[in-house]
Amino acid sequence: MLKPGVFKHINCRNNIYPKSNVQRTRVPDDLIDWSKSFPDYDAVNYTAPHIDEQSWADPNISNSSIKLLWNQLDGNINRVSHHGKYTVTNNVPLNPFGRTGLQGRGLLGRWGPNHAADPIVTRWKRDDAGIKVIDAASQNYVLQMVAIQRHDNKMWAIPGGMVDPGEKLSTTLKREFMEEALDSFECKTMIENFFEQGFEIYTGYVDDFRNTDNAWMETVAYNFHDDDGTQVGKLQLSAGDDAANVKWMDINKSVKLHANHIDIVEQVVKRLNAFW
């Protein structure tokens, strides 16, 4: 599937790791790739103290007796990367997109890929008379998406979340949207039907601010478009516990979104030939 963007670790490099005072080791642009010699590279090792206590998290693998099954299904936990086989050194996986200046898991629960699913729910912007709004310069219709405001960094984002072990992707996409953007299970039948009509937009790595040398985010994003605005497009949005706020957001190239979400959203705009 399409993998837009060339990742240079913009969000997960040369900064202070989120929810900590831990400064990442500086990594110059030309030394991100593991193939480039960097003999002085000595990244700090950090896993948030509360992570090892979580039932959903991997164990601490500093104990050599613990062996996880890399690059394959490990029971019902998916340790396969969308980008193919990743390197494992001294029983620790290496981020396939290179150095981040931090070893360990940080705030992430899994060593290696942490799999998420992101539903991009869209509709056409309409005026008070119900007529689709058109951009005068481009003569393309203006597209809107459901966006949630994250608690952790206050940025707007696609409503999404982690795929639970053994969970079907379609279940995650629907569950995360309902939990973050509707906070209600009204019109369940309509929503069930709506989420059967998705189009896969993106599969791959996410330049997430939580990424480390040994743990990283990957996602599968689907677009669910309400063309006439009579389905999800007419529902009253309400932020759930996992979101600080939610709204229908006009989409254009100046919008600032979490991680590389804007690159993913751009693929939706191109597919629907909308204003950008």
C-alpha positions in Angstrom: 0.0 0.0 0.0 1.0 3.6 -0.6 3.6 4.9 1.9 3.8 8.7 1.5 6.6 10.8 2.8 10.3 10.2 3.4 10.7 9.9 7.2 13.6 11.9 8.7 12.4 11.6 12.3 11.2 15.1 12.7 9.0 14.5 15.7 11.1 11.9 17.4 14.6 13.3 17.3 16.6 16.1 18.9 14.1 17.0 21.6 13.0 16.2 25.1 11.1 12.9 25.3 7.4 13.6 26.1 6.2 13.4 29.7 9.8 13.3 30.9 12.9 15.3 31.4 14.9 13.0 29.3 16.9 14.7 26.5 17.4 12.6 23.4 20.9 12.2 22.1 21.5 14.5 19.2 21.3 12.8 15.8 22.3 14.8 12.7 20.3 14.4 9.5 23.0 12.5 7.8 23.5 10.0 10.6 19.9 8.9 11.1 20.3 5.7 9.0 21.8 2.7 10.9 24.1 2.1 7.9 25.9 5.3 8.5 28.9 5.0 10.9 28.3 6.9 14.2 30.9 5.6 16.7 30.1 8.2 19.3 26.3 7.4 19.3 25.4 6.5 22.9 21.6 7.1 23.2 20.1 7.2 26.7 18.0 4.2 27.6 14.5 5.2 28.8 11.3 3.3 29.4 8.6 5.3 31.3 8.4 3.8 34.9 4.8 2.9 34.7 5.0 0.9 31.5 6.3 -2.4 32.9 3.4 -2.4 35.3 0.8 -2.4 32.6 -1.0 -5.7 31.7 -1.1 -4.7 28.0 2.7 -4.0 27.8 5.6 -6.3 26.9 7.9 -7.5 29.7 11.3 -5.9 30.3 13.6 -7.9 28.0 16.8 -7.0 29.8 16.3 -10.3 31.4 18.0 -12.7 28.9 15.6 -15.5 29.8 12.7 -13.6 28.1 12.5 -14.4 24.4 9.9 -12.6 22.3 9.2 -13.8 18.7 10.4 -11.0 16.4 9.1 -10.4 12.9 6.1 -12.8 13.3 3.0 -13.4 15.3 3.9 -14.0 18.9 0.7 -15.7 20.2 -1.9 -13.1 19.3 0.6 -10.2 19.4 1.5 -8.9 15.9 5.3 -8.2 15.8 5.4 -8.0 12.0 6.3 -4.6 10.5 4.5 -3.2 7.5 8.0 -2.4 6.1 9.3 -5.9 6.1 11.8 -7.6 8.3 13.5 -5.4 10.8 16.9 -6.0 12.4 17.2 -7.5 15.9 20.5 -6.9 17.8 21.2 -8.4 21.2 17.6 -9.5 21.4 16.4 -5.9 20.8 14.6 -4.7 17.6 16.0 -1.7 15.7 13.7 1.1 14.3 13.7 0.5 10.5 13.8 4.2 9.9 16.9 4.8 11.9 18.2 6.5 15.0 16.0 8.6 17.3 18.4 9.4 20.0 16.7 7.2 22.6 16.8 3.5 23.4 14.2 1.5 25.3 10.4 1.8 24.8 9.7 5.2 26.2 5.9 5.5 26.5 5.1 2.6 24.1 3.9 -0.8 25.3 5.5 -3.0 22.7 9.1 -3.6 21.6 9.3 -3.2 17.9 6.2 -2.2 16.0 3.2 -0.8 17.9 0.2 -1.3 15.6 -2.6 1.3 15.4 -5.6 1.9 13.1 -6.8 5.4 12.0 -10.3 6.0 10.5 -10.3 9.2 8.4 -14.0 10.1 8.3 -14.9 12.8 5.7 -17.8 14.7 4.3 -18.1 17.7 1.9 -18.4 21.1 3.6 -21.9 22.6 2.9 -23.4 26.0 3.4 -26.7 26.7 5.3 -28.7 25.7 2.2 -27.0 22.4 2.0 -25.0 23.2 -1.1 -21.4 22.0 -1.3 -18.8 24.7 -0.7 -16.4 25.2 -3.5 -13.0 26.9 -3.4 -13.1 29.9 -5.8 -9.4 29.6 -6.9 -9.1 25.9 -7.5 -12.8 25.2 -8.3 -12.6 22.1 -6.1 -15.0 21.2 -3.3 -13.9 21.8 0.3 -13.5 18.6 2.3 -14.0 18.2 6.0 -12.7 15.4 8.3 -13.5 14.4 11.9 -10.5 15.5 14.0 -9.9 15.0 17.7 -7.6 17.0 19.9 -5.2 14.8 21.8 -4.7 15.1 25.6 -1.0 14.5 25.5 0.3 17.2 23.1 -3.0 19.2 22.4 -2.6 18.7 18.7 -5.4 17.9 16.3 -5.3 14.4 14.9 -7.1 11.6 13.1 -9.2 9.7 15.7 -7.4 6.4 16.1 -5.8 4.0 18.5 -4.0 0.8 19.2 -5.0 -2.5 17.7 -5.7 -4.9 20.6 -4.0 -8.3 20.4 -6.0 -10.6 18.1 -8.4 -7.8 17.2 -9.6 -7.4 13.6 -8.6 -4.1 12.0 -12.1 -3.3 11.1 -13.2 -3.6 14.7 -10.4 -1.2 15.8 -11.3 1.4 13.3 -15.0 1.5 14.3 -14.3 1.2 18.0 -11.8 4.0 18.1 -14.0 6.4 16.1 -17.0 5.8 18.4 -14.9 6.1 21.6 -13.1 9.3 20.6 -15.6 11.1 18.3 -19.1 10.1 19.2 -19.0 9.0 22.9 -22.2 7.3 22.2 -23.6 4.1 20.6 -26.7 5.7 19.0 -27.5 4.8 15.4 -25.4 1.7 15.8 -26.8 -0.1 12.7 -26.1 2.9 10.4 -22.5 3.2 11.8 -21.9 -0.5 11.4 -22.9 -0.2 7.7 -21.0 3.0 7.2 -17.7 1.4 8.4 -18.1 -1.4 5.9 -17.3 1.0 3.0 -13.8 2.1 3.8 -10.9 2.6 1.4 -7.3 1.9 2.5 -5.3 5.0 2.2 -2.0 4.4 4.0 -0.1 1.5 5.6 3.2 2.0 7.4 5.4 4.0 9.7 4.3 7.0 11.7 6.8 9.7 12.7 5.4 9.7 16.2 6.9 11.7 19.1 6.9 8.6 21.2 9.1 6.5 18.9 12.5 5.2 20.0 15.4 3.2 18.6 13.6 0.0 19.7 9.9 0.8 19.7 7.9 2.6 17.0 4.4 3.4 15.8 2.9 1.9 12.6 -0.7 2.4 11.3 -3.2 1.4 8.8 -5.5 4.3 7.8 -8.8 4.0 6.0 -11.0 6.7 4.5 -14.7 6.5 5.2 -16.5 9.1 3.1 -20.1 10.3 3.6 -20.6 11.7 0.1 -24.1 13.1 0.7 -23.7 13.9 4.4 -26.7 11.8 5.4 -24.9 9.2 7.5 -22.1 9.9 10.0 -21.9 13.4 8.4 -25.1 14.4 10.1 -24.3 13.0 13.6 -23.5 15.3 16.6 -19.9 14.8 17.5 -18.9 14.4 21.2 -15.4 13.9 22.5 -15.0 10.7 24.5 -12.6 10.1 27.4 -9.6 9.5 25.0 -10.0 13.0 23.3 -9.9 16.5 24.7 -12.1 17.9 21.9 -13.6 16.9 18.5 -14.8 18.8 15.5 -15.4 18.7 11.7 -12.3 20.3 10.4 -11.8 22.0 7.0 -9.0 20.3 5.2 -6.2 22.2 3.5 -2.4 22.1 3.2 -2.0 24.7 6.0 -3.6 22.5 8.7 -1.2 21.3 11.4 -1.8 17.8 12.6 -0.2 15.3 15.0 2.8 13.2 13.7 2.6 12.7 9.9 -1.2 12.7 9.8 -1.3 15.6 7.3 0.6 13.4 4.8 -2.0 10.7 5.2 -4.9 13.1 4.9 -3.4 14.5 1.7 -3.8 11.1 0.1 -7.6 11.3 0.9 -7.7 14.8 -0.7 -6.1 13.5 -3.9 -8.4 10.5 -4.0 -11.5 12.7 -3.7 -10.1 15.5 -5.9 -10.9 18.0 -3.1 -9.5 21.5 -2.4 -6.0 21.4 -0.9 
